[in-house]
């Protein structure tokens, strides 16, 4: 079994929007996976280097060297989602970069997890653009995983993900149920049985009217879309001045 695990990436890996009410911090699929691995190894250690808003190149430049120094038994690398939302998206450059990174990480001798993009929330405007770009990159991710002997977590193949009940109110990040489902996929890729409840969606809520949905849309524009656009126009990121939540390998409960 793996005695140490380092996660790299952006908000998907940091854990947005799975807020742990006990701590007030974001948890996410990585914490769930790490806790399950820790049950099997008494001296298990876990680091999460991910920072929200990071593009592919900064993830590589900032997090991969740290992962090399930590030398864990298991790594996960998930980046490029923020690139796919930008106007200057370059799939060829992203594919080449992923191939290089996978080769470098596997050269350390660690097991490596790579991810296809999950289908976007049905209520996310512009999702068709994202899906077109995901369809370009996902086969590349699968081929890179095969070439370098990495374990592929194929979220794109899960047709349950587009359902809005797996997504937070910002429509871009997974909620608690979405992160549990990702954790179930990751553990399955590692050959470990997940908690069966992690596959389950939340109980259906009451049917909402057309007017209620329009109110939600207006609130979403004001609280989430407009701030996101302002950051794009001013060259800022939600991850500016942030540091990783677990920058070093440490026991899961510390």
C-alpha positions as CSV (number, residue, x, y, z in Angstrom):
1,X,0.0,0.0,0.0
2,X,1.0,3.6,-0.6
3,X,2.5,5.3,2.5
4,X,2.4,8.8,1.1
5,X,0.4,10.8,-1.3
6,X,0.9,14.2,-3.0
7,X,-1.9,16.0,-4.9
8,X,-1.3,18.7,-7.5
9,X,-3.6,20.9,-9.4
10,X,-6.2,23.7,-9.1
11,X,-9.6,24.2,-7.4
12,X,-10.7,20.7,-8.4
13,X,-7.9,19.2,-6.3
14,X,-8.0,21.9,-3.6
15,X,-11.6,20.9,-2.9
16,X,-13.8,23.7,-3.9
17,X,-16.8,23.8,-3.1
18,X,-16.9,21.0,-0.5
19,X,-16.8,23.0,2.7
20,X,-16.2,21.0,5.8
21,X,-18.5,22.5,8.5
22,X,-16.3,21.1,11.3
23,X,-13.2,23.0,10.2
24,X,-14.5,25.7,7.9
25,X,-12.0,24.6,5.2
26,X,-12.5,23.0,1.8
27,X,-12.2,19.2,1.9
28,X,-12.8,17.6,-1.5
29,X,-12.0,14.3,-3.1
30,X,-8.3,14.4,-2.2
31,X,-9.0,14.5,1.5
32,X,-11.5,11.7,1.2
33,X,-9.1,9.5,-0.7
34,X,-6.2,10.3,1.7
35,X,-8.4,9.4,4.7
36,X,-9.3,6.1,3.1
37,X,-5.6,5.3,2.3
38,X,-4.7,6.2,5.9
39,X,-7.0,3.5,7.2
40,X,-4.8,1.0,5.5
41,X,-1.4,2.3,6.5
42,X,-0.7,3.5,10.1
43,X,2.1,6.0,9.2
44,X,0.4,7.4,6.1
45,X,1.2,11.0,5.1
46,X,-0.5,13.4,2.7
47,X,0.2,16.7,1.0
48,X,-2.1,18.8,-1.2
49,X,-0.3,21.5,-3.2
50,X,-3.2,22.6,-5.3
51,X,-4.3,26.3,-5.5
52,X,-7.5,27.5,-7.0
53,X,-7.4,29.4,-10.3
54,X,-4.0,28.1,-11.4
55,X,-3.4,27.5,-15.1
56,X,-1.5,24.5,-16.3
57,X,1.9,26.2,-16.6
58,X,2.0,27.6,-13.0
59,X,0.8,24.2,-11.6
60,X,3.8,22.7,-13.3
61,X,6.3,25.4,-12.3
62,X,5.2,25.8,-8.7
63,X,4.0,22.3,-7.6
64,X,5.9,19.7,-9.6
65,X,9.3,20.6,-8.1
66,X,7.9,20.4,-4.6
67,X,6.4,17.0,-5.4
68,X,9.8,15.8,-6.7
69,X,11.4,16.8,-3.3
70,X,8.7,15.1,-1.3
71,X,9.1,11.9,-3.2
72,X,5.7,10.3,-2.3
73,X,4.6,6.8,-3.3
74,X,1.5,8.1,-5.0
75,X,0.8,11.4,-6.9
76,X,-2.2,12.9,-8.6
77,X,-1.9,15.6,-11.3
78,X,-5.1,17.4,-12.5
79,X,-4.7,20.7,-14.4
80,X,-5.8,22.4,-17.5
81,X,-9.4,23.1,-16.7
82,X,-8.8,26.8,-16.2
83,X,-6.9,26.9,-19.5
84,X,-9.9,25.3,-21.3
85,X,-12.0,28.3,-20.1
86,X,-9.7,30.9,-21.6
87,X,-9.8,32.4,-25.0
88,X,-6.2,31.6,-25.7
89,X,-6.7,27.8,-25.2
90,X,-3.9,25.8,-27.0
91,X,-4.7,22.1,-26.9
92,X,-1.4,21.1,-28.6
93,X,0.7,22.9,-26.1
94,X,-1.4,21.5,-23.2
95,X,-1.0,18.0,-24.6
96,X,2.7,18.3,-24.9
97,X,3.0,19.7,-21.5
98,X,1.0,16.9,-19.9
99,X,3.2,14.3,-21.7
100,X,6.4,15.9,-20.3
101,X,5.0,16.2,-16.8
102,X,3.7,12.6,-16.7
103,X,7.1,11.4,-17.8
104,X,8.9,13.4,-15.2
105,X,6.6,12.3,-12.4
106,X,6.7,8.7,-13.3
107,X,10.5,8.8,-13.5
108,X,10.5,9.3,-9.7
109,X,9.0,5.8,-9.3
110,X,5.7,6.9,-7.8
111,X,2.3,5.8,-9.0
112,X,0.5,8.6,-10.8
113,X,-3.2,9.4,-11.2
114,X,-4.3,11.4,-14.3
115,X,-7.8,12.6,-15.0
116,X,-10.0,13.2,-18.0
117,X,-12.2,16.3,-17.6
118,X,-15.7,15.6,-16.2
119,X,-18.7,16.7,-18.2
120,X,-19.7,20.2,-17.2
121,X,-22.8,21.2,-15.2
122,X,-25.9,21.4,-17.5
123,X,-26.6,24.8,-16.0
124,X,-23.2,26.3,-16.8
125,X,-23.4,28.8,-19.7
126,X,-20.8,28.1,-22.4
127,X,-20.5,24.4,-21.5
128,X,-20.6,23.4,-25.1
129,X,-17.3,25.3,-25.7
130,X,-15.8,23.5,-22.7
131,X,-17.1,20.1,-23.9
132,X,-15.6,20.6,-27.4
133,X,-12.2,21.3,-25.8
134,X,-12.5,18.4,-23.4
135,X,-13.2,16.1,-26.3
136,X,-9.9,17.2,-27.9
137,X,-7.9,16.7,-24.7
138,X,-9.5,13.7,-23.0
139,X,-8.2,11.1,-25.6
140,X,-4.7,12.7,-25.2
141,X,-4.9,12.2,-21.4
142,X,-5.8,8.6,-21.8
143,X,-2.9,8.0,-24.3
144,X,-0.5,9.8,-22.0
145,X,-1.6,7.7,-19.1
146,X,-1.1,4.5,-21.2
147,X,2.3,5.6,-22.4
148,X,3.7,6.4,-19.0
149,X,2.0,3.7,-17.0
150,X,-0.2,6.1,-15.0
151,X,-3.6,5.2,-13.6
152,X,-6.4,6.9,-15.5
153,X,-9.5,8.3,-13.7
154,X,-12.0,8.6,-16.5
155,X,-14.5,11.1,-15.3
156,X,-15.7,11.9,-18.8
157,X,-17.2,8.4,-19.1
158,X,-19.5,9.1,-16.1
159,X,-22.6,10.5,-17.6
160,X,-24.1,11.3,-14.2
161,X,-21.8,14.3,-13.7
162,X,-23.7,16.9,-15.8
163,X,-26.6,16.7,-13.3
164,X,-26.8,20.0,-11.4
165,X,-27.1,18.3,-8.1
166,X,-23.4,17.4,-8.2
167,X,-22.4,21.0,-8.5
168,X,-22.2,24.0,-6.2
169,X,-24.1,27.2,-6.5
170,X,-21.4,28.7,-8.6
171,X,-22.1,26.0,-11.3
172,X,-18.4,25.6,-11.9
173,X,-17.1,23.7,-8.9
174,X,-18.3,20.3,-7.5
175,X,-20.2,20.2,-4.3
176,X,-19.9,17.6,-1.5
177,X,-21.8,15.0,-3.6
178,X,-19.6,15.6,-6.7
179,X,-16.4,15.3,-4.7
180,X,-17.5,12.1,-3.1
181,X,-18.3,10.7,-6.5
182,X,-14.8,11.7,-7.8
183,X,-13.3,10.0,-4.7
184,X,-15.2,6.9,-5.5
185,X,-13.7,6.9,-9.1
186,X,-10.2,7.5,-7.7
187,X,-10.3,4.7,-5.2
188,X,-11.7,2.4,-7.9
189,X,-8.7,3.3,-10.1
190,X,-6.5,2.4,-7.2
191,X,-8.2,-1.0,-6.8
192,X,-9.8,0.0,-3.5
193,X,-13.5,-0.4,-2.8
194,X,-15.1,3.1,-2.1
195,X,-17.9,3.8,0.3
196,X,-21.0,2.8,-1.7
197,X,-22.8,6.0,-0.5
198,X,-20.2,8.1,-2.4
199,X,-21.8,7.1,-5.7
200,X,-25.2,8.4,-4.6
201,X,-26.6,11.8,-5.6
202,X,-28.5,13.9,-3.0
203,X,-32.2,13.2,-2.5
204,X,-34.3,15.1,-5.1
205,X,-35.6,18.5,-3.9
206,X,-39.0,20.0,-4.6
207,X,-39.8,20.9,-8.2
208,X,-39.0,24.5,-8.8
209,X,-40.9,26.9,-11.0
210,X,-39.5,28.7,-14.1
211,X,-39.6,32.0,-12.2
212,X,-37.5,30.5,-9.4
213,X,-34.9,29.3,-11.9
214,X,-34.7,32.8,-13.4
215,X,-34.1,34.3,-9.9
216,X,-31.3,31.8,-9.4
217,X,-29.8,32.8,-12.8
218,X,-29.9,36.5,-11.9
219,X,-28.3,35.8,-8.5
220,X,-25.6,33.6,-10.2
221,X,-24.7,36.4,-12.7
222,X,-24.2,38.9,-9.8
223,X,-22.5,36.7,-7.3
224,X,-20.3,34.4,-9.6
225,X,-20.2,35.3,-13.3
226,X,-19.5,39.1,-12.9
227,X,-16.7,38.7,-10.3
228,X,-15.1,36.0,-12.6
229,X,-15.3,38.3,-15.6
230,X,-13.7,41.1,-13.6
231,X,-10.8,38.9,-12.6
232,X,-10.3,38.0,-16.3
233,X,-10.3,41.6,-17.4
234,X,-7.9,42.8,-14.7
235,X,-5.5,39.8,-14.9
236,X,-6.3,38.6,-11.4
237,X,-7.0,35.1,-10.1
238,X,-9.0,33.7,-7.3
239,X,-5.7,32.0,-6.2
240,X,-3.7,35.2,-5.9
241,X,-1.7,35.3,-2.6
242,X,-2.9,31.9,-1.6
243,X,-0.7,29.0,-0.4
244,X,-1.4,25.2,-0.5
245,X,-3.6,23.9,2.3
246,X,-1.2,21.0,3.0
247,X,2.3,22.1,1.7
248,X,4.2,19.2,3.3
249,X,3.7,15.5,3.9
250,X,1.9,15.0,7.2
251,X,-0.5,12.6,8.9
252,X,-4.0,13.0,7.6
253,X,-5.4,14.2,11.0
254,X,-2.9,17.0,11.6
